[in-house]
């Protein structure tokens, strides 16, 4: 394939990736739309325009011309930063998910080529990594895709957990179906929207005294915040939701955990011990293995 065709193909691909029309690219380059059209039909910009084109597109000239770069010369952090920065906001989540999926698949020693995330799956499908150094878990279906990753410390995750009392309080709170309904309701509102217990009780058909107890628990856990409003003879407390990312992930992960994860598009399972570390001494010994064949054994 000729170099000019590679350049044109890469130019068109990159322009569309960052959500620019030919007219918009022409405006940023201070050239005519006809000039951009010519570049995309096997033409070249003038040499003095190439650095500006590289900057506008957020891509190196080597990439535009299809020149392979030695791995030692690649600044992976800068490549990721540029790729996300120059991707249209509405396309960034799909880009991040593709990046994370490809990174997970790279752990498999049986693959030496990048694997791409499929557009759709027939069944609910997951990807996962369980090693002695990290765990990762992702849901791949396009109706709700997510990715979680944790680097496992040398001494396990136990020290971070510390006092588990508030964890138990949170889980006890979430064990109430009405609490989950309330979180979903408050979490669906606009930022900084305030709610009264009386109105939420009416709309969710939850007794006001019970709803108040749930809100109080969420308040103590830092999941809602309160203000006092003088809107009658007595001040009324109004509540706003913190839109906590961990709580959203806890609920989504809980749904995945309670469904049998039968189908995997990628799974690496080569750990020797779990993410926790044994503090009792009872789980430290490895599982006894069957000895290998003797030389003369039949």
PyMOL commands that set and color helices and strands:
alter all, ss='L'
color gray80, all
select helices_A, chain A and resi 3-17+22-29+33-39+47-57+61-64+71-73+76-85+89-105+158-161+165-174+177-187+197-204+208-220+245-257
alter helices_A, ss='H'
color red, helices_A
select strands_A, chain A and resi 125-130+134-139+146-151+194-195+224-229+236-241+263-269
alter strands_A, ss='S'
color yellow, strands_A
deselect
rebuild
show_as cartoon
